[in-house]
């Protein structure tokens, strides 16, 4: 983990309110697994206090040899709106890489992995798909979005494996929820990132194969000190009774922590 | 130039992370050598382990943040067994923050913690706004605060700093009451009680509904209260509330603080404490000040 002013190499809008930000710096060399995240300070150079806190954003993909990483984020509040205005050549204050990502070795050699994403939960699955492919694992992707205007990275995922796009209104891919497709896919291990109701549904449905879920939570420090982002363990006998999403996660085994 | 001597605390510099913003130091020790710090104030200990409040536990505000962690901690015995030995190796004075629900559990926790050789002083938390019982209740009625202070002082082997709540009308009255009860020093201020409401759900954002406001937004409140209290008490004040940089540190000293704690800023910049410590001598030189102790209360001293 380091703190670094990373250089903006590319920054573009790729869907409605969704931005792709490619950064260069030494930090990228420390990324160990897909699904880790960075804590971004917007306006850090100006010592601005609005927004005050860092923003946790998942790493979509990384190239450690080229010292680059790519973030895909939704511009919603003040912080991400200001971030969306950072131009190529400028720098962004980044702390990371943080947390534990998806265990790629949970996929058996020559096996099949299912990757399920919803909305801005889709980005970290891209780096995961890359990592699995390089290990010879076949991947199938089920990606859910609200509507056609929200869809991104469809072709990028298609290049790595079979990809089903699901939209709530049917304006792109199939109409329905990601869980509608589960029965059509055979897999040895599953990985998911997206809204809590989606993760809950997957935890109910996927019980025979290992499933790993990535959680999102409001954070303070991002490094495990402030206890803002805790989740209760489902096992009441667990010695700690909780996990910190920022440093014990954000990826957990299915049903390891309560989803709320 | 930076050395400060307070009851129980011989500090090589007056900068320390504030309680609750630094856990027990393990996470930050992966980023820098904790030995550079003046002291470390560890997260509040209660007699029994506490899980704390449901999430969301934090919400950002303009220039600040609300938190309602709810004193999550593994309990005083586990802290003594698991956390203190590791932190003790860092060769940095430890201030142990103590919280409770009833007088008795404050007293037992304080007694246990004060017996630890690694602990140099206690910080009595009578001002946590995020727990249903205890916490702030002890910090808003001068007679109750004084009684608790006296009871803790009676068992503590180490000096006791009482952490005051800003959620009172008469901060001087509170300070004088705990000083008369035997407090060795004051920590001020804790967070201000606040709330944020989500426009989409039209409900409070924090699961606890209310939380404690910290960060740069509360600095003027802290400065005002330290300015008022430091003129009325003889015991030293560890100042805190929105400190982000070396200028803020100077302002707290001018108001009447003898040392300072940095809280929320650790989340914004995890290296903020060592950065402040490094730039403080330059700032003092620039001001023509050879000893930081000379700045204490200069805003009101004739």
Interface residues (C-beta under 8 A of the other chain):
Chain A: X1 X3 X41 X44 X47 X49 X50 X51 X52 X53 X54 X95 X217 X218 X219 X220 X221 X222 X223 X224 X225 X226 X227 X228 X229 X230 X231 X232 X240 X241 X242 X247 X260
Chain B: X20 X21 X22 X23 X26 X27 X28 X30 X31 X43 X51 X52 X54 X55 X56 X57 X58 X59 X60 X61 X62 X63 X64 X65 X67 X69 X72 X74 X215 X216 X217 X244 X245 X264 X266 X267 X268 X269 X270 X271
